[in-house]
């Protein structure tokens, strides 16, 4: 998420690659139905979809909530 936020306004190729890498999370064990709830997967999917449209709000919210000082 941070990689996309750092690059979406300045380096569209790098930002696109960041979204590709982030989308791989859905295939990883920690996002499986036995370890992760539907709401969490949906939240990430919605934030990726927003980012694809150039909207950083979902990633900003997630980072602020999870990495607040």
mmCIF file of the N, C-alpha and C atoms, coordinates in Angstrom:
data_MODEL
# 
_entry.id   MODEL 
# 
loop_
_atom_site.group_PDB 
_atom_site.id 
_atom_site.type_symbol 
_atom_site.label_atom_id 
_atom_site.label_alt_id 
_atom_site.label_comp_id 
_atom_site.label_asym_id 
_atom_site.label_entity_id 
_atom_site.label_seq_id 
_atom_site.pdbx_PDB_ins_code 
_atom_site.Cartn_x 
_atom_site.Cartn_y 
_atom_site.Cartn_z 
_atom_site.occupancy 
_atom_site.B_iso_or_equiv 
_atom_site.pdbx_formal_charge 
_atom_site.auth_seq_id 
_atom_site.auth_comp_id 
_atom_site.auth_asym_id 
_atom_site.auth_atom_id 
_atom_site.pdbx_PDB_model_num 
ATOM 1   N N  . UNK A 1 1  ? 0.819   -1.180  0.000   1.00 0.00 ? 1  UNK A N  1 
ATOM 2   C CA . UNK A 1 1  ? 0.000   0.000   0.000   1.00 0.00 ? 1  UNK A CA 1 
ATOM 3   C C  . UNK A 1 1  ? 0.867   1.250   0.000   1.00 0.00 ? 1  UNK A C  1 
ATOM 4   N N  . UNK A 1 2  ? 1.880   1.242   0.848   1.00 0.00 ? 2  UNK A N  1 
ATOM 5   C CA . UNK A 1 2  ? 2.745   2.409   0.941   1.00 0.00 ? 2  UNK A CA 1 
ATOM 6   C C  . UNK A 1 2  ? 3.469   2.646   -0.373  1.00 0.00 ? 2  UNK A C  1 
ATOM 7   N N  . UNK A 1 3  ? 3.907   1.602   -1.016  1.00 0.00 ? 3  UNK A N  1 
ATOM 8   C CA . UNK A 1 3  ? 4.578   1.741   -2.313  1.00 0.00 ? 3  UNK A CA 1 
ATOM 9   C C  . UNK A 1 3  ? 3.650   2.428   -3.316  1.00 0.00 ? 3  UNK A C  1 
ATOM 10  N N  . UNK A 1 4  ? 2.402   2.026   -3.365  1.00 0.00 ? 4  UNK A N  1 
ATOM 11  C CA . UNK A 1 4  ? 1.464   2.653   -4.289  1.00 0.00 ? 4  UNK A CA 1 
ATOM 12  C C  . UNK A 1 4  ? 1.261   4.114   -3.907  1.00 0.00 ? 4  UNK A C  1 
ATOM 13  N N  . UNK A 1 5  ? 1.074   4.380   -2.627  1.00 0.00 ? 5  UNK A N  1 
ATOM 14  C CA . UNK A 1 5  ? 0.881   5.758   -2.174  1.00 0.00 ? 5  UNK A CA 1 
ATOM 15  C C  . UNK A 1 5  ? 2.084   6.640   -2.510  1.00 0.00 ? 5  UNK A C  1 
ATOM 16  N N  . UNK A 1 6  ? 3.265   6.061   -2.412  1.00 0.00 ? 6  UNK A N  1 
ATOM 17  C CA . UNK A 1 6  ? 4.482   6.826   -2.694  1.00 0.00 ? 6  UNK A CA 1 
ATOM 18  C C  . UNK A 1 6  ? 4.679   7.099   -4.178  1.00 0.00 ? 6  UNK A C  1 
ATOM 19  N N  . UNK A 1 7  ? 4.020   6.323   -5.045  1.00 0.00 ? 7  UNK A N  1 
ATOM 20  C CA . UNK A 1 7  ? 4.326   6.418   -6.472  1.00 0.00 ? 7  UNK A CA 1 
ATOM 21  C C  . UNK A 1 7  ? 3.151   6.751   -7.383  1.00 0.00 ? 7  UNK A C  1 
ATOM 22  N N  . UNK A 1 8  ? 1.930   6.695   -6.910  1.00 0.00 ? 8  UNK A N  1 
ATOM 23  C CA . UNK A 1 8  ? 0.786   6.816   -7.834  1.00 0.00 ? 8  UNK A CA 1 
ATOM 24  C C  . UNK A 1 8  ? 0.731   8.150   -8.555  1.00 0.00 ? 8  UNK A C  1 
ATOM 25  N N  . UNK A 1 9  ? 1.278   9.191   -7.970  1.00 0.00 ? 9  UNK A N  1 
ATOM 26  C CA . UNK A 1 9  ? 1.287   10.505  -8.623  1.00 0.00 ? 9  UNK A CA 1 
ATOM 27  C C  . UNK A 1 9  ? 2.543   10.766  -9.443  1.00 0.00 ? 9  UNK A C  1 
ATOM 28  N N  . UNK A 1 10 ? 3.558   9.937   -9.262  1.00 0.00 ? 10 UNK A N  1 
ATOM 29  C CA . UNK A 1 10 ? 4.846   10.239  -9.888  1.00 0.00 ? 10 UNK A CA 1 
ATOM 30  C C  . UNK A 1 10 ? 5.373   9.163   -10.828 1.00 0.00 ? 10 UNK A C  1 
ATOM 31  N N  . UNK A 1 11 ? 4.984   7.926   -10.621 1.00 0.00 ? 11 UNK A N  1 
ATOM 32  C CA . UNK A 1 11 ? 5.531   6.819   -11.413 1.00 0.00 ? 11 UNK A CA 1 
ATOM 33  C C  . UNK A 1 11 ? 4.434   5.774   -11.623 1.00 0.00 ? 11 UNK A C  1 
ATOM 34  N N  . UNK A 1 12 ? 3.653   5.956   -12.672 1.00 0.00 ? 12 UNK A N  1 
ATOM 35  C CA . UNK A 1 12 ? 2.477   5.105   -12.881 1.00 0.00 ? 12 UNK A CA 1 
ATOM 36  C C  . UNK A 1 12 ? 2.836   3.633   -13.076 1.00 0.00 ? 12 UNK A C  1 
ATOM 37  N N  . UNK A 1 13 ? 3.961   3.341   -13.699 1.00 0.00 ? 13 UNK A N  1 
ATOM 38  C CA . UNK A 1 13 ? 4.362   1.935   -13.882 1.00 0.00 ? 13 UNK A CA 1 
ATOM 39  C C  . UNK A 1 13 ? 4.673   1.282   -12.542 1.00 0.00 ? 13 UNK A C  1 
ATOM 40  N N  . UNK A 1 14 ? 5.397   1.984   -11.721 1.00 0.00 ? 14 UNK A N  1 
ATOM 41  C CA . UNK A 1 14 ? 5.748   1.437   -10.406 1.00 0.00 ? 14 UNK A CA 1 
ATOM 42  C C  . UNK A 1 14 ? 4.493   1.284   -9.543  1.00 0.00 ? 14 UNK A C  1 
ATOM 43  N N  . UNK A 1 15 ? 3.587   2.246   -9.630  1.00 0.00 ? 15 UNK A N  1 
ATOM 44  C CA . UNK A 1 15 ? 2.332   2.176   -8.880  1.00 0.00 ? 15 UNK A CA 1 
ATOM 45  C C  . UNK A 1 15 ? 1.497   0.984   -9.342  1.00 0.00 ? 15 UNK A C  1 
ATOM 46  N N  . UNK A 1 16 ? 1.437   0.764   -10.648 1.00 0.00 ? 16 UNK A N  1 
ATOM 47  C CA . UNK A 1 16 ? 0.681   -0.374  -11.180 1.00 0.00 ? 16 UNK A CA 1 
ATOM 48  C C  . UNK A 1 16 ? 1.289   -1.688  -10.689 1.00 0.00 ? 16 UNK A C  1 
ATOM 49  N N  . UNK A 1 17 ? 2.604   -1.753  -10.662 1.00 0.00 ? 17 UNK A N  1 
ATOM 50  C CA . UNK A 1 17 ? 3.285   -2.960  -10.173 1.00 0.00 ? 17 UNK A CA 1 
ATOM 51  C C  . UNK A 1 17 ? 2.969   -3.191  -8.691  1.00 0.00 ? 17 UNK A C  1 
ATOM 52  N N  . UNK A 1 18 ? 2.899   -2.110  -7.931  1.00 0.00 ? 18 UNK A N  1 
ATOM 53  C CA . UNK A 1 18 ? 2.565   -2.232  -6.503  1.00 0.00 ? 18 UNK A CA 1 
ATOM 54  C C  . UNK A 1 18 ? 1.176   -2.830  -6.329  1.00 0.00 ? 18 UNK A C  1 
ATOM 55  N N  . UNK A 1 19 ? 0.222   -2.397  -7.154  1.00 0.00 ? 19 UNK A N  1 
ATOM 56  C CA . UNK A 1 19 ? -1.127  -2.965  -7.072  1.00 0.00 ? 19 UNK A CA 1 
ATOM 57  C C  . UNK A 1 19 ? -1.148  -4.431  -7.485  1.00 0.00 ? 19 UNK A C  1 
ATOM 58  N N  . UNK A 1 20 ? -0.361  -4.779  -8.498  1.00 0.00 ? 20 UNK A N  1 
ATOM 59  C CA . UNK A 1 20 ? -0.267  -6.190  -8.914  1.00 0.00 ? 20 UNK A CA 1 
ATOM 60  C C  . UNK A 1 20 ? 0.250   -7.047  -7.763  1.00 0.00 ? 20 UNK A C  1 
ATOM 61  N N  . UNK A 1 21 ? 1.278   -6.568  -7.111  1.00 0.00 ? 21 UNK A N  1 
ATOM 62  C CA . UNK A 1 21 ? 1.855   -7.320  -5.993  1.00 0.00 ? 21 UNK A CA 1 
ATOM 63  C C  . UNK A 1 21 ? 0.861   -7.416  -4.841  1.00 0.00 ? 21 UNK A C  1 
ATOM 64  N N  . UNK A 1 22 ? 0.177   -6.338  -4.548  1.00 0.00 ? 22 UNK A N  1 
ATOM 65  C CA . UNK A 1 22 ? -0.796  -6.343  -3.461  1.00 0.00 ? 22 UNK A CA 1 
ATOM 66  C C  . UNK A 1 22 ? -1.941  -7.302  -3.736  1.00 0.00 ? 22 UNK A C  1 
ATOM 67  N N  . UNK A 1 23 ? -2.360  -7.399  -4.976  1.00 0.00 ? 23 UNK A N  1 
ATOM 68  C CA . UNK A 1 23 ? -3.459  -8.303  -5.338  1.00 0.00 ? 23 UNK A CA 1 
ATOM 69  C C  . UNK A 1 23 ? -3.084  -9.768  -5.126  1.00 0.00 ? 23 UNK A C  1 
ATOM 70  N N  . UNK A 1 24 ? -1.803  -10.071 -5.092  1.00 0.00 ? 24 UNK A N  1 
ATOM 71  C CA . UNK A 1 24 ? -1.341  -11.441 -4.843  1.00 0.00 ? 24 UNK A CA 1 
ATOM 72  C C  . UNK A 1 24 ? -1.688  -11.905 -3.425  1.00 0.00 ? 24 UNK A C  1 
ATOM 73  N N  . UNK A 1 25 ? -1.976  -10.954 -2.546  1.00 0.00 ? 25 UNK A N  1 
ATOM 74  C CA . UNK A 1 25 ? -2.300  -11.300 -1.157  1.00 0.00 ? 25 UNK A CA 1 
ATOM 75  C C  . UNK A 1 25 ? -3.490  -12.250 -1.073  1.00 0.00 ? 25 UNK A C  1 
ATOM 76  N N  . UNK A 1 26 ? -4.414  -12.125 -2.025  1.00 0.00 ? 26 UNK A N  1 
ATOM 77  C CA . UNK A 1 26 ? -5.611  -12.967 -1.990  1.00 0.00 ? 26 UNK A CA 1 
ATOM 78  C C  . UNK A 1 26 ? -5.305  -14.446 -2.215  1.00 0.00 ? 26 UNK A C  1 
ATOM 79  N N  . UNK A 1 27 ? -4.149  -14.739 -2.761  1.00 0.00 ? 27 UNK A N  1 
ATOM 80  C CA . UNK A 1 27 ? -3.736  -16.120 -3.001  1.00 0.00 ? 27 UNK A CA 1 
ATOM 81  C C  . UNK A 1 27 ? -2.838  -16.662 -1.890  1.00 0.00 ? 27 UNK A C  1 
ATOM 82  N N  . UNK A 1 28 ? -2.537  -15.838 -0.912  1.00 0.00 ? 28 UNK A N  1 
ATOM 83  C CA . UNK A 1 28 ? -1.632  -16.240 0.167   1.00 0.00 ? 28 UNK A CA 1 
ATOM 84  C C  . UNK A 1 28 ? -2.422  -16.882 1.313   1.00 0.00 ? 28 UNK A C  1 
ATOM 85  N N  . UNK A 1 29 ? -1.787  -17.802 2.022   1.00 0.00 ? 29 UNK A N  1 
ATOM 86  C CA . UNK A 1 29 ? -2.486  -18.520 3.096   1.00 0.00 ? 29 UNK A CA 1 
ATOM 87  C C  . UNK A 1 29 ? -3.126  -17.618 4.150   1.00 0.00 ? 29 UNK A C  1 
ATOM 88  N N  . UNK A 1 30 ? -2.482  -16.513 4.490   1.00 0.00 ? 30 UNK A N  1 
ATOM 89  C CA . UNK A 1 30 ? -3.038  -15.673 5.562   1.00 0.00 ? 30 UNK A CA 1 
ATOM 90  C C  . UNK A 1 30 ? -4.349  -15.001 5.171   1.00 0.00 ? 30 UNK A C  1 
ATOM 91  N N  . UNK A 1 31 ? -4.689  -15.007 3.879   1.00 0.00 ? 31 UNK A N  1 
ATOM 92  C CA . UNK A 1 31 ? -5.960  -14.437 3.431   1.00 0.00 ? 31 UNK A CA 1 
ATOM 93  C C  . UNK A 1 31 ? -6.988  -15.531 3.156   1.00 0.00 ? 31 UNK A C  1 
ATOM 94  N N  . UNK A 1 32 ? -6.659  -16.760 3.478   1.00 0.00 ? 32 UNK A N  1 
ATOM 95  C CA . UNK A 1 32 ? -7.579  -17.876 3.275   1.00 0.00 ? 32 UNK A CA 1 
ATOM 96  C C  . UNK A 1 32 ? -8.786  -17.798 4.191   1.00 0.00 ? 32 UNK A C  1 
ATOM 97  N N  . UNK A 1 33 ? -9.844  -18.470 3.807   1.00 0.00 ? 33 UNK A N  1 
ATOM 98  C CA . UNK A 1 33 ? -11.087 -18.422 4.592   1.00 0.00 ? 33 UNK A CA 1 
ATOM 99  C C  . UNK A 1 33 ? -10.912 -18.992 5.994   1.00 0.00 ? 33 UNK A C  1 
ATOM 100 N N  . UNK A 1 34 ? -9.899  -19.820 6.198   1.00 0.00 ? 34 UNK A N  1 
ATOM 101 C CA . UNK A 1 34 ? -9.668  -20.379 7.525   1.00 0.00 ? 34 UNK A CA 1 
ATOM 102 C C  . UNK A 1 34 ? -8.884  -19.434 8.439   1.00 0.00 ? 34 UNK A C  1 
ATOM 103 N N  . UNK A 1 35 ? -8.337  -18.351 7.881   1.00 0.00 ? 35 UNK A N  1 
ATOM 104 C CA . UNK A 1 35 ? -7.530  -17.425 8.678   1.00 0.00 ? 35 UNK A CA 1 
ATOM 105 C C  . UNK A 1 35 ? -7.996  -15.975 8.605   1.00 0.00 ? 35 UNK A C  1 
ATOM 106 N N  . UNK A 1 36 ? -8.845  -15.671 7.664   1.00 0.00 ? 36 UNK A N  1 
ATOM 107 C CA . UNK A 1 36 ? -9.222  -14.281 7.424   1.00 0.00 ? 36 UNK A CA 1 
ATOM 108 C C  . UNK A 1 36 ? -10.712 -14.219 7.113   1.00 0.00 ? 36 UNK A C  1 
ATOM 109 N N  . UNK A 1 37 ? -11.393 -13.226 7.668   1.00 0.00 ? 37 UNK A N  1 
ATOM 110 C CA . UNK A 1 37 ? -12.832 -13.144 7.433   1.00 0.00 ? 37 UNK A CA 1 
ATOM 111 C C  . UNK A 1 37 ? -13.161 -12.434 6.114   1.00 0.00 ? 37 UNK A C  1 
ATOM 112 N N  . UNK A 1 38 ? -14.396 -12.623 5.688   1.00 0.00 ? 38 UNK A N  1 
ATOM 113 C CA . UNK A 1 38 ? -14.844 -12.033 4.425   1.00 0.00 ? 38 UNK A CA 1 
ATOM 114 C C  . UNK A 1 38 ? -14.750 -10.514 4.435   1.00 0.00 ? 38 UNK A C  1 
ATOM 115 N N  . UNK A 1 39 ? -15.037 -9.897  5.559   1.00 0.00 ? 39 UNK A N  1 
ATOM 116 C CA . UNK A 1 39 ? -15.011 -8.436  5.650   1.00 0.00 ? 39 UNK A CA 1 
ATOM 117 C C  . UNK A 1 39 ? -13.611 -7.893  5.401   1.00 0.00 ? 39 UNK A C  1 
ATOM 118 N N  . UNK A 1 40 ? -12.595 -8.570  5.907   1.00 0.00 ? 40 UNK A N  1 
ATOM 119 C CA . UNK A 1 40 ? -11.222 -8.133  5.707   1.00 0.00 ? 40 UNK A CA 1 
ATOM 120 C C  . UNK A 1 40 ? -10.821 -8.259  4.242   1.00 0.00 ? 40 UNK A C  1 
ATOM 121 N N  . UNK A 1 41 ? -11.174 -9.379  3.641   1.00 0.00 ? 41 UNK A N  1 
ATOM 122 C CA . UNK A 1 41 ? -10.863 -9.554  2.212   1.00 0.00 ? 41 UNK A CA 1 
ATOM 123 C C  . UNK A 1 41 ? -11.605 -8.519  1.366   1.00 0.00 ? 41 UNK A C  1 
ATOM 124 N N  . UNK A 1 42 ? -12.845 -8.267  1.710   1.00 0.00 ? 42 UNK A N  1 
ATOM 125 C CA . UNK A 1 42 ? -13.637 -7.283  0.979   1.00 0.00 ? 42 UNK A CA 1 
ATOM 126 C C  . UNK A 1 42 ? -13.059 -5.869  1.146   1.00 0.00 ? 42 UNK A C  1 
ATOM 127 N N  . UNK A 1 43 ? -12.623 -5.548  2.344   1.00 0.00 ? 43 UNK A N  1 
ATOM 128 C CA . UNK A 1 43 ? -12.027 -4.247  2.628   1.00 0.00 ? 43 UNK A CA 1 
ATOM 129 C C  . UNK A 1 43 ? -10.786 -4.036  1.763   1.00 0.00 ? 43 UNK A C  1 
ATOM 130 N N  . UNK A 1 44 ? -9.936  -5.042  1.695   1.00 0.00 ? 44 UNK A N  1 
ATOM 131 C CA . UNK A 1 44 ? -8.734  -4.931  0.874   1.00 0.00 ? 44 UNK A CA 1 
ATOM 132 C C  . UNK A 1 44 ? -9.102  -4.813  -0.597  1.00 0.00 ? 44 UNK A C  1 
ATOM 133 N N  . UNK A 1 45 ? -10.031 -5.631  -1.054  1.00 0.00 ? 45 UNK A N  1 
ATOM 134 C CA . UNK A 1 45 ? -10.454 -5.584  -2.466  1.00 0.00 ? 45 UNK A CA 1 
ATOM 135 C C  . UNK A 1 45 ? -11.014 -4.203  -2.812  1.00 0.00 ? 45 UNK A C  1 
ATOM 136 N N  . UNK A 1 46 ? -11.844 -3.653  -1.940  1.00 0.00 ? 46 UNK A N  1 
ATOM 137 C CA . UNK A 1 46 ? -12.405 -2.323  -2.184  1.00 0.00 ? 46 UNK A CA 1 
ATOM 138 C C  . UNK A 1 46 ? -11.324 -1.258  -2.234  1.00 0.00 ? 46 UNK A C  1 
ATOM 139 N N  . UNK A 1 47 ? -10.343 -1.366  -1.353  1.00 0.00 ? 47 UNK A N  1 
ATOM 140 C CA . UNK A 1 47 ? -9.260  -0.387  -1.349  1.00 0.00 ? 47 UNK A CA 1 
ATOM 141 C C  . UNK A 1 47 ? -8.384  -0.505  -2.598  1.00 0.00 ? 47 UNK A C  1 
ATOM 142 N N  . UNK A 1 48 ? -8.167  -1.708  -3.078  1.00 0.00 ? 48 UNK A N  1 
ATOM 143 C CA . UNK A 1 48 ? -7.421  -1.895  -4.322  1.00 0.00 ? 48 UNK A CA 1 
ATOM 144 C C  . UNK A 1 48 ? -8.213  -1.316  -5.489  1.00 0.00 ? 48 UNK A C  1 
ATOM 145 N N  . UNK A 1 49 ? -9.507  -1.558  -5.502  1.00 0.00 ? 49 UNK A N  1 
ATOM 146 C CA . UNK A 1 49 ? -10.355 -1.012  -6.569  1.00 0.00 ? 49 UNK A CA 1 
ATOM 147 C C  . UNK A 1 49 ? -10.335 0.515   -6.562  1.00 0.00 ? 49 UNK A C  1 
ATOM 148 N N  . UNK A 1 50 ? -10.398 1.115   -5.378  1.00 0.00 ? 50 UNK A N  1 
ATOM 149 C CA . UNK A 1 50 ? -10.307 2.570   -5.282  1.00 0.00 ? 50 UNK A CA 1 
ATOM 150 C C  . UNK A 1 50 ? -8.968  3.065   -5.841  1.00 0.00 ? 50 UNK A C  1 
ATOM 151 N N  . UNK A 1 51 ? -7.901  2.371   -5.456  1.00 0.00 ? 51 UNK A N  1 
ATOM 152 C CA . UNK A 1 51 ? -6.568  2.769   -5.908  1.00 0.00 ? 51 UNK A CA 1 
ATOM 153 C C  . UNK A 1 51 ? -6.456  2.700   -7.430  1.00 0.00 ? 51 UNK A C  1 
ATOM 154 N N  . UNK A 1 52 ? -7.048  1.690   -8.022  1.00 0.00 ? 52 UNK A N  1 
ATOM 155 C CA . UNK A 1 52 ? -7.022  1.571   -9.479  1.00 0.00 ? 52 UNK A CA 1 
ATOM 156 C C  . UNK A 1 52 ? -7.670  2.776   -10.145 1.00 0.00 ? 52 UNK A C  1 
ATOM 157 N N  . UNK A 1 53 ? -8.597  3.406   -9.443  1.00 0.00 ? 53 UNK A N  1 
ATOM 158 C CA . UNK A 1 53 ? -9.272  4.601   -9.955  1.00 0.00 ? 53 UNK A CA 1 
ATOM 159 C C  . UNK A 1 53 ? -8.556  5.890   -9.540  1.00 0.00 ? 53 UNK A C  1 
ATOM 160 N N  . UNK A 1 54 ? -7.422  5.737   -8.848  1.00 0.00 ? 54 UNK A N  1 
ATOM 161 C CA . UNK A 1 54 ? -6.633  6.897   -8.434  1.00 0.00 ? 54 UNK A CA 1 
ATOM 162 C C  . UNK A 1 54 ? -7.018  7.471   -7.083  1.00 0.00 ? 54 UNK A C  1 
ATOM 163 N N  . UNK A 1 55 ? -7.845  6.758   -6.330  1.00 0.00 ? 55 UNK A N  1 
ATOM 164 C CA . UNK A 1 55 ? -8.317  7.228   -5.034  1.00 0.00 ? 55 UNK A CA 1 
ATOM 165 C C  . UNK A 1 55 ? -7.475  6.612   -3.919  1.00 0.00 ? 55 UNK A C  1 
ATOM 166 N N  . UNK A 1 56 ? -6.665  7.407   -3.229  1.00 0.00 ? 56 UNK A N  1 
ATOM 167 C CA . UNK A 1 56 ? -5.799  6.863   -2.177  1.00 0.00 ? 56 UNK A CA 1 
ATOM 168 C C  . UNK A 1 56 ? -6.473  6.690   -0.821  1.00 0.00 ? 56 UNK A C  1 
ATOM 169 N N  . UNK A 1 57 ? -7.732  7.094   -0.679  1.00 0.00 ? 57 UNK A N  1 
ATOM 170 C CA . UNK A 1 57 ? -8.366  7.161   0.639   1.00 0.00 ? 57 UNK A CA 1 
ATOM 171 C C  . UNK A 1 57 ? -8.383  5.833   1.403   1.00 0.00 ? 57 UNK A C  1 
ATOM 172 N N  . UNK A 1 58 ? -8.603  4.744   0.722   1.00 0.00 ? 58 UNK A N  1 
ATOM 173 C CA . UNK A 1 58 ? -8.650  3.451   1.403   1.00 0.00 ? 58 UNK A CA 1 
ATOM 174 C C  . UNK A 1 58 ? -7.312  3.032   1.972   1.00 0.00 ? 58 UNK A C  1 
ATOM 175 N N  . UNK A 1 59 ? -6.253  3.218   1.187   1.00 0.00 ? 59 UNK A N  1 
ATOM 176 C CA . UNK A 1 59 ? -4.912  2.857   1.660   1.00 0.00 ? 59 UNK A CA 1 
ATOM 177 C C  . UNK A 1 59 ? -4.468  3.786   2.783   1.00 0.00 ? 59 UNK A C  1 
ATOM 178 N N  . UNK A 1 60 ? -4.780  5.068   2.659   1.00 0.00 ? 60 UNK A N  1 
ATOM 179 C CA . UNK A 1 60 ? -4.427  6.025   3.707   1.00 0.00 ? 60 UNK A CA 1 
ATOM 180 C C  . UNK A 1 60 ? -5.113  5.639   5.009   1.00 0.00 ? 60 UNK A C  1 
ATOM 181 N N  . UNK A 1 61 ? -6.400  5.337   4.931   1.00 0.00 ? 61 UNK A N  1 
ATOM 182 C CA . UNK A 1 61 ? -7.156  4.944   6.126   1.00 0.00 ? 61 UNK A CA 1 
ATOM 183 C C  . UNK A 1 61 ? -6.550  3.695   6.764   1.00 0.00 ? 61 UNK A C  1 
ATOM 184 N N  . UNK A 1 62 ? -6.238  2.718   5.954   1.00 0.00 ? 62 UNK A N  1 
ATOM 185 C CA . UNK A 1 62 ? -5.696  1.455   6.462   1.00 0.00 ? 62 UNK A CA 1 
ATOM 186 C C  . UNK A 1 62 ? -4.336  1.668   7.144   1.00 0.00 ? 62 UNK A C  1 
ATOM 187 N N  . UNK A 1 63 ? -3.480  2.420   6.502   1.00 0.00 ? 63 UNK A N  1 
ATOM 188 C CA . UNK A 1 63 ? -2.152  2.662   7.082   1.00 0.00 ? 63 UNK A CA 1 
ATOM 189 C C  . UNK A 1 63 ? -2.275  3.465   8.371   1.00 0.00 ? 63 UNK A C  1 
ATOM 190 N N  . UNK A 1 64 ? -3.114  4.477   8.380   1.00 0.00 ? 64 UNK A N  1 
ATOM 191 C CA . UNK A 1 64 ? -3.290  5.278   9.596   1.00 0.00 ? 64 UNK A CA 1 
ATOM 192 C C  . UNK A 1 64 ? -3.845  4.431   10.733  1.00 0.00 ? 64 UNK A C  1 
ATOM 193 N N  . UNK A 1 65 ? -4.754  3.529   10.429  1.00 0.00 ? 65 UNK A N  1 
ATOM 194 C CA . UNK A 1 65 ? -5.365  2.686   11.467  1.00 0.00 ? 65 UNK A CA 1 
ATOM 195 C C  . UNK A 1 65 ? -4.393  1.637   11.995  1.00 0.00 ? 65 UNK A C  1 
ATOM 196 N N  . UNK A 1 66 ? -3.547  1.116   11.126  1.00 0.00 ? 66 UNK A N  1 
ATOM 197 C CA . UNK A 1 66 ? -2.684  0.006   11.513  1.00 0.00 ? 66 UNK A CA 1 
ATOM 198 C C  . UNK A 1 66 ? -1.275  0.403   11.922  1.00 0.00 ? 66 UNK A C  1 
ATOM 199 N N  . UNK A 1 67 ? -0.853  1.591   11.552  1.00 0.00 ? 67 UNK A N  1 
ATOM 200 C CA . UNK A 1 67 ? 0.523   1.985   11.832  1.00 0.00 ? 67 UNK A CA 1 
ATOM 201 C C  . UNK A 1 67 ? 0.581   3.334   12.529  1.00 0.00 ? 67 UNK A C  1 
ATOM 202 N N  . UNK A 1 68 ? -0.445  3.671   13.280  1.00 0.00 ? 68 UNK A N  1 
ATOM 203 C CA . UNK A 1 68 ? -0.476  4.939   13.996  1.00 0.00 ? 68 UNK A CA 1 
ATOM 204 C C  . UNK A 1 68 ? 0.595   4.956   15.075  1.00 0.00 ? 68 UNK A C  1 
ATOM 205 N N  . UNK A 1 69 ? 1.163   6.115   15.258  1.00 0.00 ? 69 UNK A N  1 
ATOM 206 C CA . UNK A 1 69 ? 2.209   6.257   16.292  1.00 0.00 ? 69 UNK A CA 1 
ATOM 207 C C  . UNK A 1 69 ? 1.602   6.417   17.658  1.00 0.00 ? 69 UNK A C  1 
# 
